[in-house]
Amino acid sequence: MEKRHLGNSDLHITPIGIGAWAIGGGGWEFSWGPQDDNESIAAIHAGLDAGINWLDTAAAYGLGHSEEVVARALKGRSNHPYVFTKCELVWDKHGQLIRSLKKDSIRREIEGSLRRLNLDVVDLYQIHWPVPDEDIEEGWTELARLKEEGKVRYIGVSNFSVEQMKRALKIAPITSLQPPYSMLARKVETEILPFARQNNIGVIAYSPMASGMLTGTMTRERIEQFSADDWRRRNPNFREPLLSRNLRVVETLREIGSRHGRNPGEVAIAWTLLNPAVTGAIVGVRNAAQVKGIIGAGTFRLNPEEAYAIEEVLKQEVAA
């Protein structure tokens, strides 16, 4: 699998990385429902064995549990991947999420993440959300300080606007941006991705398969069976009127993928990777079988005719 240079760092990452959001398990605000830790570990192992060399998690995923599972999965591995994690979302004793960019809070967060991950240094440390907006400068200054101290190798942002990135750049360089980006979420194309490219900010896109909607395995029946705490129950893409449109888009991806022995999810990821600003795509996996269903996206590339066909379908569906 090829490797791509991430922004201003010396990191060279594979086009797809392992996303560890869902493996945080159930019982918190943005849960994907219950998750078997052993299956999570098997999924991470399968991804690494297939050549993926980075994974992305966050302290908030499962209120620390995702980072702990990642540590268990990496223990004793000779092919240790780059580990990316995030700060800003913390939780109280009741498990309620709180947003903080205060320097003391970030300092506590990095120490907690290093402990849970069983690492001495994090390869990429990111501000999860630019909230509260008025504290961005304080938070980014602290991340720059952590980099100087050697607790993190590089620092990045997630879900930032162009104006927010400009404010951060006055303090310290940004290695990477993590935005939501898929054919169902394209707002970042107009200003944010071009800005990142112009300023040598690597882009690791999250939800390239729109949280599972574009995998080709999503059905109305499966959605109805989502657990009560699966956050996707609140996602408009999984409800009408968008659900029918999205399922029609998936059939176009299925048709294109069938010509190459690829599934709709791999086509969706390949579409995201077509954008020249995108360095890599974060792909969530919950078991080893799912890795087999996405790993082809690391090498599969759409040709111009196929990209055009997808674009035409998207235009028609949006207009409808």
N, C-alpha and C positions, 0 to 999 in steps of 0.2 A: 504494500500500500504506500502511495506517495506520502510525502510529508511537506507541510507548508510552514513558512516562517511567520510566526505570530508577532505582528506589530514591531515594536522597538526592542523586543527581547531576543535572547539567543535560543528560544524554544522553537522546535520544529515539530508540529503536531500533525497527526493523521487527519484526513478530511472529516472524519466522524469521531466523536468522543462519547464516552459512556455517561449518561445522565442519571443521577442518583436521587431525583426528587421522589419518585413513587416508592422507592425502597425504604423511605422513612417510616412507612407503615401508617396505620390508622390512628384516629383519636386526636387529630389536631385540625386547625381551621382549613388548611389547604391540602388535606389528605387525599390520596387516591384510593383509600379503603385499606383493609387488612392486607398484610404482606408477610410471606414466609421468609425469614432471614436466610435460611439455607438456600432457598431458590435465588435470593438476591446475590448471595456469594457465588453461586454457580453461574449466574448471569455475568457477573464481573469477570470471573475466571474465563468464561467462554469468549468474552470480548477481548480480553488481553491475549488469549491464545490465538485469536484470529488476526492479531496485529494492531489493534487499537492501542494508542500510547498515552492517552489522557482520559481523565474523568472529572466530572464537575458535580459538586455537591454544595450544601449550604448548612450552616449551623441550624437554621430554622426547620429544615426538612425532618419531620418527626421529632422536633424539639431536641435535636442532638443525636437522635438515633441513627440517621443516615450516615453521619460521620463515623459512628461506632461500627456500623456494619462494614463500611469501606475499610476501616482499619483491620477488621477480622479477615476480610477478603484478601488484603494485601500482605498479611503476615506470612513471612517465609517465601514470598514470591521473588524469583530472581529477575523477572522482567517487570520491574517496578515502574508504573506509569507516572506521568506528571499528575499532581493532585491540585485541583482548583477548588476553592471554597469561597464563602461570602459572609459578610457581616451586615449589620444594621437592623435585622429583625431579631429581637430578643423576646423572651417570654417570662411571665411572672409565675408565682407559685401555683396559680390556678391553670397554667398552661395557655393563658391568653397572650397573643402576640402583641408586642410593643415595638414601636419604631424609634431608634435612637442613633444619632450620628455624633454624640458627644464623645470626646476623646477618651474619657475614663471608661465608658461603656465599650468602645471598640477595643481598648486595651484588655478588658476582661474577656471579650469575645475571642480574640486571637489566642489567648492563653487556653481558653476552653476548647477551641477547635484543635489546637496542637495536641492537647491532652487526649481528646477523643480520637483523633486520627493517628495518635502514636507517632508523631513526626516532630522533628526539630525545626523544620522550616516548611512553609507552604509555597508551592511554585507560583501560584497566582492567587492573590487575595483581592476580592471585589466588593464594592459597595452594592448591596442587593437592590435597593431602591433609593432614589434621591429624596428621601423623606426623613425628617422635615427639611424642606427646601432651604430654609434659612441656616441650617447647620452643615450644608455641603462643604463649605470651606474648612470648617473645624474637622469634619470627618476625613476629608481628603488629606489634610495636613498630617493627621495622625497616621494614615496609611503610608504616606511618604516617610514618616519617621520610622515606622515598623520596617520598611524596606532598608533604610539606612542602618538599622540595628541588626539586620540579617534574619529577622523572624519570617519575612516573606521575600521571595526573589523578585516578584513583579507585582504591580498593582493595576487594577482595572475597575471599570464601572459597569453597571447593569441597569437597563431601563432609563438611561439618561437622555435628555433632549440635547440638541446642538448647543443651546445657550448654557445648559448646565455643564456640558463638557468644556466649553470655552472658559467657564469660571474655574474648573478644576485645572485646566492647562496653565493657568496663570501661576499655579502653585507647584505643580510637578507633572511630568509627562504621563500620559495614559497609555498603558500597554495594550489594553483590550476593551472592547465594548461587548456586552452581552444583551442583545435585543430579541424580542419575539419576532420571528420571521418565517413565514410560510406563504403559500399561494392563497391562503385564507386570511392572512394578516400582513398587509403590504405597506402600512403607513410609513415605515422607516425608509422606503425606497427613495422618496422625494428629496429629503434633506439629510437625514441622519447617516445613511450608508455612504453617500458621497463625501460627507464631512469626514467620516472615519477614514476613508481611503485617502483623502487629500492630506490628512494629518498623520499618516502611518500608524493608525490605530487598528489593531487586528480586530476582527469581528468573529465571535463564536455565537452563532444564532441558536436560540432555544425554540423548542416546539416546532421543528420543521415539518412534522407530520400532524400539526394542529392537535396536540394532546391525544393522539391516537385516532382522530377522525379520518385521516388519510391513509391509514395502514392497509385498508382493504378488508379488514376483519371486523369492522364496526357494523352493527346492524341495529335496527330499532329494538329488537328483542334483547340484545346485549346491553343496550343503554338502559332499558327498563330494569335490568337486573343489577345495575350499579349499586354498590352498598350505600347506605344512608349517608355516610360521611364522605363520599366521593365528591370532590369539589366540582367535577364536571357536570353534575346535576344542575349547577347554576350557570353553566357556560352556554351562551346562546347558540353556539355552533352545534350543540347536541339537542337542540329543541327546534320545533317548527317556528317560523318558515325556513330557517336556514338549513335544517337537517336534510330536507329533500334535495335542496340545491347541492349540498356537500356530497351526498351520496351519488348524485349524477356526475359530479366532478371526478369522484373516485373511479367510476366506470371508464372514463377517458384515460385515467392513469393505468387502469388495469389493461386496457387495450394496448397502450404503448408498451407497457412492461412485458406483456406476453410475447412480443416480438423478440425480446432479448432474454427471456427466461427470468425476468425480474417481477417483483410484486409491486402493487401501487405505492406502498410505503417507501420502497427504494427509489421509485420515480419521483415521489414528492421530495425526498431528501436531495436527490440529484438536481432537482429544479432549484432548490435553495442554494446549492453550491455553485450554480451557474453564475450567480451575481459576482462580479469581480472583486467586490469589497469584502465578501465573506471568506474567511480563512477556514472555518470549520463549523460543523453543525453538531449540536448536543442531541443525542438520541437516547431517550429513556428506555431501559429494559428491565423487566421484572423476573425473567427466567431465561435459561439457556436457549430454549427454543426460539424466543423472540430475537436473540442475537442472530440466529441463522436467517431470520426474516429481514434483517436490516444490513447485514455486513456487506452485501453486494454494493451498497451505495458508496462504499469507500473507493470503488474503482469504476462504477458505471457512470457514463456521461451521456446526457441527451444530445442528439444532433440538432442543428438549427431548425430543421423541419418539424421535429417533435416539439421543440420549445415553442415554436410558432403555433402549432396546433393546440397546445395547452393554453397559450395566451388567448387564442380566439374563443375557446370554450369558456375561459374565465370571464372574458368580456361579455359574452352572451348571457352567462348565468347572473352576473352582477346586474346587467341591464334588465333581465327578467325579474 
